[in-house]
Amino acid sequence: MLVTLTLFALIGASLSATLNSEAKPVDNNAIFTFGMVGTQRAQKDVTLLAELGSKGLDSLNLEEQVWLLESGGLSPAAIDTALEILLPKLSEIGRTSDEQAMALLMLAQKFCYKTKEGDNECYGDESEYLALTAFKSTLGCTKKDILSWGLDAENREKNTSAIAEDDMCMCFDQTDPMLWLALMTKFSGRKATKNGFSKHEQLIAILTELFNQQCEGYLASQKEFQCSCNRTTEGHEALYMHIIMSEQDVLDNITDNNAVQTYMQEKMKTPSTRIGSDVIMNFMLQSMGGTMDPMMLAFLTRDKSSGLSSSEYMKQMILSSLGVDSSLAHLLLNGGLNSKDQNKIAMINYMTANGALDPTFVPMMLGVTHGKSFYLQSLVESGALDPFVGLLMIGKESGVDNSKLMEILIESASSPNRDEYLASIYSPYVPGLPAGIYPGSSLYFAHFELLGVNTCALHDLRNRINCGYSGITAIECETAPYCCYSPIFLDDVTVKATTGGTILSASAIPWCYYNIFFVLYDSYHMIVKTAGEFASPISCRGLFKYGLNIDATMYSLMSSQTSNPLSKYMNPRVDCGFPGITEFHCVAIRGCCWDTKNANIPGVAQCFNVNGDVSVQFSFNKLPVAYVPAPGSCNINRKQIRSLYYKRTACHYTFDFYKFGYNALTVPNRLDCLTRLGCCYEDDDNVSELYPYVPRCYTRESGAISGLSKANAHTLIRQGNGDDITDAITAIFPKHNKPTNQ
């Protein structure tokens, strides 16, 4: 085992024999999180642990600390290591509670794959990975990437000439979720790539993302001065070391370097014989743990005239070792092309039209708005990037804070099935809908009757118009086909909260009310949310963080207390429904979250507003402009970008057609779609099979075609071929050009 790893050697005597009963001065939040997640991962009940946490974590004694660690899955020897060495060391170097919990989960091998026999199958020794988490790194940037600096946020200047060349802007937040992600992924042995993709594509994506995060911090030489980094280029030494240790081709490339061999021979006083890679790695890890520069090899091998910092050079060297072309590596390191050229959209269309580059990659390389997030989503969708890796990278690109990303990391350890949860980062989420109903459909009384849906249950409390009198019975009320009867048993406070303050008294809500759908059968309707507007699984959080399955009654009880020790583990909910709301109404019409497990529990909303971070989920607003269909056009999706198919909105037979015998739920045939409804039609059967929630008959893109107005044939003929209206038509519906000889 490497010398540095003795930091995590198991101490000899057991805790019970050498220590008194006083609690260890460690982070109890980290221990509690680990105990809860580890217990749930083992499919055991977490109720007793939750009850302990509800009493407060500050007063835990040693016995309770040990019990939590044992419940999470640590052996007695590992508990000794955690309390005596690991947790104190991580606290000393400033690791957060979530980072310490991650280290404990790694120590307990909670990221290993489960075999068919139910055993953990880990890849490598957890101590090797934990060693890399115990070195203090300083995230930040060098002078050339400092955007501004000053005494406070309001008084900043962009001229950095007064800053010393070797100074550094140190980020306030030193958490590096990408390091933990890389360690976790390697330890679990997850194979993220599929056939047809480079085995290093995921690693390259992680590396290219590291240098593209902005941060706020302070100058290393004068901590009273604040500063901001355009890119966080420094402080990723531990991740680089992990890559060197785990990627053989990178290790071979670096250890074959003549400068490294010469330096090692001098340091070790050995003859001119080749030094093995294991010896070099051992020396590098020892250097990281001591006073020597952890980027020693980068300094040895870099071109001193290049102007690159050691961290930048190490990253470039790793990219080269992975087979990335040097010019492409330069672009990746510097965030793509930063040209101000206004013709980028035209360039994207040209480069993808002639097949020169993958259409998902071009926007990022051209540096267009949303280009990188679109590329990351495409990598996840294609299988080249693990969805979980993609989630964190998109989160960093979207500006999600590190604490939230660490929470997502930990949650992955307790979630046995993440597929649906993670799918919404690269594809618009569409819930299950009845046959004939698509995103964007307008639903009238006829539609609900054909679906067998009781329209009386679709009335919000604010939409109840009195159809009877006080004290009327249900039988008497419902003798009129246009009246509904549904009693409400709520107090005034709940009524006010449920109706947003528009109704102040429960007595003001009629029990017998008009069925508006029946009365206004040809005008009153509800519109199903469009793809991208539904509340996705990633935006609907459970009652407790990390996916913890704690009884909902405890959530209700703790929420009502003025002092709630479990508050940091609870996800707040805001009611989105009304008494009796259906799942379809909640999810499809209102676009809210629905809790299938917890119903009719006081203080726990079953239909609630989105409470997750929506910045990481797919959004059509994040598409590069060049790929967005033009207003008034048919979204034919020439480049066959998967997400664009979901941008289509269903084109139904209108209510007038229904009056003349058409079934309101029938999908229009091709002839009716094009000629009677004036809509667009998908002729490719394969598309319809691959995307069942995408309508075959769909509306044109919203908005009018620029420069095109209503005109009859005579007017069009008189205007000729060279006027604006012809240009507008050909811009949306391009002519076929005669192919040229290549």
VEXKOL-118072 format. One line per 5 residues: number of its first residue (from 0); their letters; for each residue x, y, z of C-alpha. Coordinates in steps of 0.02 Angstrom, whole numbers, plus 50000, padded with zeros to 5 digits. Layout:
N
NUM) A) X/Y/Z  ...
END
This chain:
742
0) MLVTL) 50000/50000/50000  50061/50174/49963  50153/50262/50103  50031/50407/50108  49889/50289/50138
5) TLFAL) 49953/50252/50312  49854/50407/50358  49705/50290/50354  49785/50137/50434  49672/50056/50561
10) IGASL) 49720/50101/50737  49759/49951/50845  49657/49964/51002  49468/49966/50996  49372/50123/51040
15) SATLN) 49286/50045/51188  49451/49996/51269  49543/50160/51249  49416/50300/51253  49299/50370/51382
20) SEAKP) 49114/50398/51351  49129/50580/51300  49075/50618/51124  49211/50642/50995  49230/50821/50929
25) VDNNA) 49177/50774/50753  49040/50834/50635  48881/50750/50700  48782/50806/50547  48900/50705/50438
30) IFTFG) 48881/50552/50551  48691/50568/50554  48678/50587/50364  48791/50436/50340  48691/50332/50464
35) MVGTQ) 48525/50374/50382  48583/50346/50202  48681/50190/50243  48535/50113/50337  48415/50149/50195
40) RAQKD) 48539/50082/50067  48536/49920/50166  48345/49923/50151  48321/49940/50339  48201/50049/50438
45) VTLLA) 48269/50221/50478  48134/50269/50605  48243/50248/50760  48382/50351/50684  48258/50488/50636
50) ELGSK) 48191/50492/50813  48368/50515/50878  48396/50658/50757  48233/50741/50807  48303/50765/50982
55) GLDSL) 48448/50867/50915  48621/50820/50852  48725/50938/50958  48703/50832/51114  48753/50661/51041
60) NLEEQ) 48860/50557/51157  48997/50436/51104  48882/50285/51114  48758/50369/50995  48897/50420/50875
65) VWLLE) 48959/50240/50868  48781/50175/50845  48750/50292/50697  48913/50239/50614  48875/50056/50647
70) SGGLS) 48699/50077/50577  48772/50154/50420  48878/49999/50389  49049/50029/50467  49144/49891/50555
75) PAAID) 49213/49922/50732  49388/49949/50661  49322/50070/50530  49225/50163/50664  49388/50188/50758
80) TALEI) 49470/50254/50599  49325/50371/50562  49316/50449/50736  49503/50456/50772  49580/50496/50602
85) LLPKL) 49467/50521/50452  49334/50643/50517  49456/50752/50618  49571/50764/50468  49430/50812/50349
90) SEIGR) 49366/50943/50472  49542/51013/50491  49559/51046/50304  49384/51122/50293  49280/50983/50214
95) TSDEQ) 49092/51013/50231  48968/50899/50320  48910/50825/50156  49089/50793/50099  49127/50705/50263
100) AMALL) 48969/50600/50242  49028/50555/50066  49195/50497/50137  49105/50387/50264  48996/50313/50127
105) MLAQK) 49152/50273/50028  49234/50196/50182  49079/50087/50205  49084/50038/50020  48909/50107/49988
110) FCYKT) 48949/50151/49807  48991/49975/49754  48885/49881/49629  48775/49743/49698  48804/49572/49620
115) KEGDN) 48661/49452/49580  48698/49369/49746  48675/49536/49836  48859/49558/49879  48952/49721/49857
120) ECYGD) 49074/49721/49712  49200/49862/49731  49340/49915/49616  49498/49955/49712  49537/49990/49894
125) ESEYL) 49431/50126/49973  49586/50189/50064  49666/50234/49898  49521/50347/49858  49502/50418/50033
130) ALTAF) 49685/50468/50033  49650/50589/49892  49511/50676/49990  49624/50718/50136  49736/50842/50045
135) KSTLG) 49685/51022/50063  49661/51107/49895  49636/51291/49859  49512/51322/49720  49532/51484/49626
140) CTKKD) 49619/51566/49479  49779/51653/49433  49794/51838/49391  49750/51821/49206  49577/51751/49249
145) ILSWG) 49531/51877/49384  49381/51974/49321  49375/52110/49454  49437/52150/49628  49408/52274/49768
150) LDAEN) 49370/52299/49952  49190/52242/49932  49064/52185/49801  49006/52364/49764  49178/52438/49739
155) REKNT) 49268/52335/49608  49389/52375/49469  49434/52270/49318  49611/52334/49299  49720/52200/49380
160) SAIAE) 49890/52279/49346  49915/52313/49532  49897/52128/49573  50060/52029/49584  50091/51905/49444
165) DDMCM) 50101/51758/49563  49947/51807/49664  49787/51707/49663  49601/51735/49690  49543/51602/49814
170) CFDQT) 49360/51548/49802  49252/51565/49958  49174/51394/49924  49312/51263/49922  49198/51114/49890
175) DPMLW) 49238/51016/49733  49093/50898/49690  49181/50839/49532  49319/50760/49636  49194/50661/49737
180) LALMT) 49100/50614/49580  49258/50548/49496  49306/50449/49651  49133/50377/49673  49118/50329/49490
185) KFSGR) 49286/50242/49487  49258/50153/49652  49092/50083/49594  49166/50025/49429  49026/50105/49330
190) KATKN) 49047/50094/49143  48962/50248/49075  49004/50235/48891  48922/50128/48757  48989/50054/48597
195) GFSKH) 49042/50185/48471  49107/50310/48598  49281/50338/48664  49308/50257/48833  49379/50422/48892
200) EQLIA) 49238/50535/48831  49160/50550/49004  49328/50588/49085  49365/50719/48952  49196/50799/48984
205) ILTEL) 49234/50810/49171  49405/50885/49138  49342/51015/49015  49208/51069/49139  49332/51102/49280
210) FNQQC) 49402/51262/49208  49238/51343/49161  49160/51388/49329  49158/51565/49395  49178/51599/49581
215) EGYLA) 49189/51739/49709  49336/51745/49829  49477/51846/49903  49658/51882/49856  49780/51759/49932
220) SQKEF) 49907/51896/49971  49781/52022/50041  49628/51935/50110  49538/52100/50141  49518/52120/49952
225) QCSCN) 49376/52025/49868  49390/51961/49690  49298/51859/49559  49366/51724/49444  49312/51709/49264
230) RTTEG) 49367/51526/49271  49417/51416/49416  49582/51350/49350  49676/51304/49510  49654/51180/49651
235) HEALY) 49608/51019/49561  49767/50926/49607  49679/50783/49696  49569/50749/49545  49719/50752/49429
240) MHIIM) 49809/50630/49543  49657/50516/49541  49655/50518/49351  49841/50479/49342  49819/50335/49465
245) SEQDV) 49668/50259/49379  49701/50285/49192  49844/50176/49133  49876/50269/48970  49890/50434/49065
250) LDNIT) 50008/50354/49192  50116/50280/49055  50126/50445/48962  50182/50541/49115  50302/50414/49192
255) DNNAV) 50389/50386/49025  50440/50569/49024  50630/50587/49026  50624/50740/49140  50525/50643/49268
260) QTYMQ) 50643/50494/49262  50796/50605/49283  50718/50699/49429  50668/50538/49517  50841/50463/49497
265) EKMKT) 50918/50617/49578  50792/50619/49720  50811/50434/49758  51000/50429/49728  50981/50281/49610
270) PSTRI) 51087/50233/49459  51027/50270/49282  50894/50137/49284  50712/50157/49243  50601/50204/49392
275) GSDVI) 50436/50108/49396  50269/50197/49388  50217/50131/49559  50370/50212/49639  50336/50376/49551
280) MNFML) 50154/50376/49606  50204/50338/49785  50325/50486/49782  50192/50602/49709  50067/50558/49844
285) QSMGG) 50197/50584/49979  50235/50753/49902  50052/50801/49911  50047/50758/50095  50204/50857/50137
290) TMDPM) 50271/51028/50097  50328/50992/49919  50226/51064/49776  50092/50935/49732  50108/50980/49549
295) MLAFL) 50292/50932/49545  50277/50829/49387  50185/50968/49297  50327/51087/49336  50453/50959/49274
300) TRDKS) 50371/50925/49108  50297/51094/49061  50366/51219/48939  50415/51366/49050  50384/51488/48908
305) SGLSS) 50205/51430/48880  50132/51547/49010  50024/51406/49080  50008/51376/49267  50056/51204/49331
310) SEYMK) 49873/51159/49352  49831/51211/49173  49980/51116/49105  49936/50958/49202  49761/50963/49130
315) QMILS) 49827/50988/48953  49948/50845/48977  49809/50728/49036  49699/50776/48888  49844/50738/48770
320) SLGVD) 49872/50571/48856  49690/50529/48824  49714/50558/48638  49636/50731/48623  49713/50832/48481
325) SSLAH) 49818/50976/48548  49719/51110/48455  49555/51037/48517  49625/51026/48693  49668/51211/48684
330) LLLNG) 49489/51252/48634  49418/51145/48774  49533/51224/48902  49479/51397/48849  49291/51370/48836
335) GLNSK) 49278/51353/48646  49284/51490/48517  49249/51658/48596  49220/51751/48433  49094/51894/48428
340) DQNKI) 49048/51845/48249  48863/51873/48214  48860/51732/48085  48879/51590/48211  48704/51524/48178
345) AMINY) 48740/51513/47991  48905/51427/48028  48819/51297/48138  48694/51258/48001  48832/51245/47871
350) MTANG) 48946/51132/47975  48806/51013/48021  48722/51013/47851  48877/50949/47762  48907/50817/47897
355) ALDPT) 49074/50890/47949  49031/50884/48135  48901/50811/48250  48760/50940/48267  48764/50926/48457
360) FVPMM) 48950/50969/48467  48958/51120/48351  48864/51246/48463  48983/51217/48608  49138/51237/48499
365) LGVTH) 49069/51399/48427  49035/51464/48602  48852/51505/48566  48727/51534/48706  48672/51369/48786
370) GKSFY) 48795/51274/48675  48882/51185/48817  48726/51132/48913  48649/51068/48751  48807/50967/48716
375) LQSLV) 48808/50893/48891  48625/50844/48876  48662/50761/48709  48809/50664/48783  48696/50596/48920
380) ESGAL) 48559/50551/48797  48680/50461/48681  48754/50357/48822  48927/50435/48810  48903/50516/48980
385) DPFVG) 48828/50435/49134  48664/50525/49177  48723/50557/49354  48887/50631/49294  48786/50736/49171
390) LLMIG) 48671/50795/49309  48815/50867/49411  48900/50944/49261  48740/51027/49200  48711/51083/49379
395) KESGV) 48881/51168/49384  48849/51244/49212  48681/51310/49274  48757/51387/49430  48687/51265/49559
400) DNSKL) 48784/51289/49720  48905/51155/49776  48806/51110/49933  48657/51063/49824  48768/50960/49709
405) MEILI) 48841/50867/49857  48665/50832/49918  48624/50757/49748  48781/50650/49758  48732/50579/49926
410) ESASS) 48554/50550/49870  48619/50439/49730  48689/50320/49860  48517/50289/49936  48419/50280/49773
415) PNRDE) 48408/50104/49697  48333/50164/49533  48381/50333/49462  48334/50311/49279  48170/50409/49278
420) YLASI) 48240/50536/49400  48389/50573/49289  48304/50560/49119  48228/50733/49139  48398/50818/49129
425) YSPYV) 48415/50777/48943  48235/50752/48887  48070/50843/48920  47971/50748/49050  47798/50690/48995
430) PGLPA) 47688/50595/49120  47573/50455/49069  47422/50528/48977  47260/50446/48919  47253/50382/48740
435) GIYPG) 47219/50524/48618  47280/50657/48739  47448/50740/48707  47546/50882/48785  47461/51046/48739
440) SSLYF) 47289/50968/48706  47135/51075/48741  47005/50973/48836  46818/51016/48831  46669/50934/48913
445) AHFEL) 46661/50810/48767  46840/50751/48796  46814/50720/48981  46652/50626/48948  46738/50515/48819
450) LGVNT) 46879/50483/48945  46755/50444/49085  46819/50586/49194  46697/50664/49317  46705/50850/49277
455) CALHD) 46628/50894/49444  46794/50847/49524  46889/50970/49415  46821/51127/49497  46937/51230/49606
460) LRNRI) 46855/51301/49763  46868/51472/49681  46769/51410/49529  46615/51353/49624  46463/51455/49575
465) NCGYS) 46312/51423/49686  46185/51308/49602  46072/51282/49753  46040/51348/49927  46108/51322/50102
470) GITAI) 46060/51150/50167  46017/51072/49998  46040/50883/49990  46149/50791/49865  45998/50704/49785
475) ECETA) 45904/50866/49760  46059/50958/49695  46104/50826/49567  45930/50811/49493  45988/50951/49380
480) PYCCY) 46118/50880/49259  46215/51042/49265  46239/51044/49455  46373/50958/49558  46373/50914/49743
485) SPIFL) 46531/50899/49848  46536/50948/50034  46690/51036/50103  46745/51015/50285  46879/51147/50310
490) DDVTV) 46910/51285/50435  46923/51467/50383  47113/51470/50398  47133/51322/50279  47009/51395/50156
495) KATTG) 47102/51560/50152  47268/51472/50124  47199/51352/49992  47119/51491/49890  47262/51613/49904
500) GTILS) 47160/51732/50010  47020/51754/49882  46894/51664/49995  46902/51704/50181  46766/51593/50252
505) ASAIP) 46721/51409/50231  46537/51456/50234  46563/51554/50073  46600/51395/49975  46441/51316/49902
510) WCYYN) 46419/51128/49916  46301/51127/49768  46380/51217/49620  46366/51233/49432  46463/51114/49321
515) IFFVL) 46547/51246/49214  46605/51115/49089  46424/51064/49057  46356/51241/49053  46491/51310/48938
520) YDSYH) 46519/51148/48843  46587/51231/48685  46699/51364/48764  46759/51316/48939  46909/51201/48930
525) MIVKT) 47072/51152/49012  47240/51144/48925  47363/51004/48957  47538/51068/48994  47661/51057/48851
530) AGEFA) 47820/50953/48855  47944/51045/48965  47806/51121/49074  47765/50964/49175  47843/50943/49347
535) SPISC) 47980/50816/49318  48040/50688/49447  48199/50788/49472  48099/50943/49518  47982/50852/49638
540) RGLFK) 48074/50811/49799  48013/50687/49928  47970/50737/50105  48149/50710/50163  48316/50744/50081
545) YGLNI) 48427/50607/50011  48269/50508/49970  48251/50454/50152  48096/50349/50184  48042/50421/50351
550) DATMY) 47860/50409/50403  47758/50558/50341  47677/50584/50512  47849/50631/50581  47863/50761/50442
555) SLMSS) 47695/50833/50492  47741/50832/50677  47913/50911/50656  47847/51044/50535  47728/51107/50668
560) QTSNP) 47865/51134/50797  47949/51302/50821  48117/51217/50848  48147/51078/50723  48315/50986/50733
565) LSKYM) 48274/50891/50572  48235/51046/50469  48394/51030/50362  48337/50855/50313  48161/50906/50262
570) NPRVD) 48102/50971/50094  47969/51108/50111  47803/51090/50019  47678/51220/49960  47503/51156/49920
575) CGFPG) 47459/51165/49736  47287/51087/49741  47120/51090/49827  47021/50960/49924  46979/50816/49806
580) ITEFH) 47096/50865/49666  47138/50719/49551  47313/50664/49500  47275/50705/49318  47219/50882/49362
585) CVAIR) 47370/50909/49475  47503/50841/49357  47437/50866/49181  47337/51028/49198  47425/51122/49338
590) GCCWD) 47599/51052/49307  47625/51014/49492  47699/50868/49589  47596/50721/49652  47642/50612/49801
595) TKNAN) 47578/50436/49768  47632/50373/49941  47561/50501/50062  47377/50546/50051  47258/50626/50177
600) IPGVA) 47395/50664/50304  47369/50830/50395  47507/50953/50356  47571/50853/50207  47515/50915/50035
605) QCFNV) 47486/50775/49910  47480/50897/49763  47619/51024/49786  47721/51152/49693  47889/51108/49619
610) NGDVS) 48018/51107/49760  48172/51042/49670  48304/51136/49572  48230/51159/49399  48390/51235/49330
615) VQFSF) 48461/51061/49298  48311/50991/49205  48287/51001/49018  48215/51162/48950  48179/51213/48771
620) NKLPV) 48243/51385/48820  48417/51309/48829  48419/51254/48647  48544/51344/48533  48448/51469/48427
625) AYVPA) 48507/51388/48267  48409/51230/48310  48247/51314/48364  48112/51300/48228  48061/51466/48151
630) PGSCN) 47890/51541/48195  47751/51478/48082  47854/51330/48019  47832/51142/48034  47955/51069/48158
635) INRKQ) 48017/50934/48039  48178/50915/48140  48297/50887/47995  48444/50853/48110  48340/50725/48208
640) IRSLY) 48382/50800/48377  48281/50695/48499  48220/50834/48612  48153/50936/48466  48020/50806/48430
645) YKRTA) 47944/50844/48601  47924/51026/48551  47778/50977/48441  47603/51019/48503  47456/50908/48457
650) CHYTF) 47335/50966/48323  47161/50896/48360  46995/50900/48272  46913/51060/48333  46749/51066/48427
655) DFYKF) 46658/51107/48265  46715/50940/48193  46649/50851/48347  46477/50928/48319  46474/50846/48148
660) GYNAL) 46517/50671/48207  46706/50667/48229  46775/50581/48384  46863/50714/48487  46998/50590/48540
665) TVPNR) 47036/50522/48366  47206/50568/48295  47178/50658/48129  47232/50562/47975  47361/50635/47856
670) LDCLT) 47236/50710/47734  47129/50792/47869  47283/50852/47961  47358/50941/47812  47204/51001/47718
675) RLGCC) 47063/51023/47844  47163/51076/47996  47310/51160/47910  47433/51071/48024  47594/50970/48000
680) YEDDD) 47607/50780/47989  47746/50657/48033  47763/50532/47891  47901/50428/47970  47827/50278/48061
685) NVSEL) 47989/50252/48156  47975/50422/48239  47798/50384/48298  47855/50218/48372  48007/50292/48459
690) YPYVP) 47912/50441/48533  47736/50384/48583  47696/50548/48671  47740/50650/48517  47584/50685/48411
695) RCYTR) 47587/50630/48231  47477/50777/48180  47550/50934/48257  47528/51121/48248  47646/51241/48164
700) ESGAI) 47766/51335/48275  47682/51481/48365  47703/51652/48289  47685/51721/48115  47806/51700/47971
705) SGLSK) 47901/51862/47958  47848/51963/47806  47704/51847/47759  47524/51905/47767  47359/51838/47707
710) ANAHT) 47351/51851/47518  47252/51772/47377  47328/51687/47227  47301/51839/47115  47398/51950/47236
715) LIRQG) 47542/51825/47248  47555/51818/47057  47558/52006/47041  47695/52021/47172  47813/51912/47072
720) NGDDI) 47961/51809/47132  48077/51944/47195  47977/52026/47332  47976/52005/47521  47835/51879/47528
725) TDAIT) 47929/51755/47418  48084/51774/47525  47981/51743/47682  47906/51584/47610  48071/51512/47549
730) AIFPK) 48153/51551/47715  48032/51437/47806  47999/51312/47666  48165/51303/47572  48167/51256/47389
735) HNKPT) 48259/51101/47330  48419/51154/47244  48498/51055/47105  48644/50955/47178  48816/51009/47121
740) NQ) 48959/50893/47077  49080/50872/47220
END
